[in-house]
Amino acid sequence: MLYNRLYGRRVRLSIDPSTSATDYQFVHRIRVRFVETDAMGVVHHSNYMAYFEETRVAYLRDLGHPFTEWRDAGLESPVLESFARYRRPLEFDEEIDVHVTLADVTRATFQMAYLITVDGPDGTPQVRATGVTVHGCVTTAGRPTRLPAWLTELGSKSRPSA
């Protein structure tokens, strides 16, 4: 774990997200809406977290474990920490590809890594941002609990073999 000097405590975030789309398990396309931009026509930084969340929800649905299933099982996965590195701005009406992968799993937390790309004029993906979210697992009553077995199993499969 890293140590945060500013707050004097350890942080859970331990992933350095890749800038290569081939390192990600899932991609979700989103079109930037006007409401997400500022007066300069650039996407406001707060919207990147919403893009990550939309992609994470789509990824879990694609895996066959939508958030509705989590809630029906009495579970939630709150964001404990988040990080984004903005490399180039996103602009109104761009179609962005948000790539996501399950990057690290423990008994009670998991980390997702993200990559946002936009196809350049020649069709080559241009990296616009990377990010990580760290999630805990709690009951709907807010008590910490272990992750679902399917998620820990998926996490062990996604780890590189030694």
N, C-alpha and C positions, 0 to 999 in steps of 0.2 A: 504494500500500500504506500501511496505517496503521503508526504506530510505537508500540510498547508501552513506556511509560516504566518500568514496574515491572521488566521483564526486559531492557530496553535493546536490543531488536531489533524488526525489522519483523514485522508479522503479515500473513498472506495474506488474512484475512477482509476483504472490501470491500463486502459487500452489506448493505443496510438492508431487512430483509424487510417486505413490504407487509402491512397488516391487512385488505386487501380480497380476499375469496375469488376474485373474478373474475380476479385477477392470477396465478393458479396453474393449472398444466397438468393436475394430477391430484389426486384426493382419495381417501382410504382411511379407512374407518370402523373404529373400535376401541372395544370396551367395556372400561372400567376395571375391573380385577380387584381383589378385596379385598387380595391379597398385595402390590399396588402402592401401598397406602396406609399411612399412619403411624397412630399412636394417635388422632389427631384426625379420621381418615377422609379425609385429604387425600393426594393422590398425592405421593409423595416425589419431589424434584426430579430424582434420577438416572433415573427412568423416562421422562422426556421424551425423552432421547437414544434409548432403546429404541423409543419411538413413532416418532421420526424415522427410525430404521433400518428398522423394519418397513414404513413407508410408502415409503421409498426403494427397498427390495427389490421391493415390489409395483409401483411405478412402472416400474422397469427391466424387470420381467417383462411389464408391459403394453406397453412399447415393443418387446417381442420380443427383449430382450437380458438374460435372467436372469443372476444371479451365477454360476450353473453354467456358462454360456457363457464368462464371463470366466475362470473357473478352468480350463476346458478349453483356453482359448487361452494359459494360463500367466500370467494377469494377476490382480492384486489391486488394490483401491482403498481403502487405509487412510485413516482419518480423521486429518487433520493438525491441524485446529483445529475447535472447536465453540463455539457460543454459543446461549444461550437467554435470552429475556426473559419472565419470568412475570408475567402481567397480572392474572389471577384464578385461584384454585386449581381444580384438577380434583378430583372426588370419586368415591368408590366407585360403581360401576354406571352412571355416566354414559356415554352413547354420544358419542364425540368424533369429529370429522372432522379428519383431518390432511391438509392441503393441501401440495403440494410442486411446485416448479418448478426447472428447471435455470437457474441464475441467472448464472453466469459460467464461461467455459471458456478455458483457456490450452493450450499444447502438452502440459503434464504435470500440470495440476491442474484441478479443477472444483469449483464451489460450488453447493450446493442450498439454497434458501430454503424455510422451513416456516411454516405458520400452523395453529394448533390452535383450532378453534371447537366450540361446543356450542350446539345449538338452544335458544333461550330459550323461556319459556312461550308467547309469541306466535308461535313458529316462526322468529323472526329469529335468525341466527347471532350468538353472543356470542364475542368474541375472548378466548381464555384465555392463549395464549402465541404467541410467534414465535421463530424460530431459524434458524441457518445452520450447515451443516457444510462444511468444506473437505476435499477428498480429493486425494490424490496417486495416481499410477499406478506400480506396481512389478511386477516379475516375481515369480513364486512363490518365487524365490530371494532376493527382497528388493532387487533392483537397480532404481533408477528407470528409467522408460521413458515413451515418449509414450502419450497416450491413444489408445484405438481410434478409427479414422477416423470411424465412425458417430457417436461422441460429440462429436467436434470439429465435425462437420457439423451435428449437432443444436444445438450451442451457438451456431453462427453463425446458424442460423435463428431461435433464440429471442431474439437480441439485437435491440433496437429499431433500426429504420433511422434514419439521420441525416438 
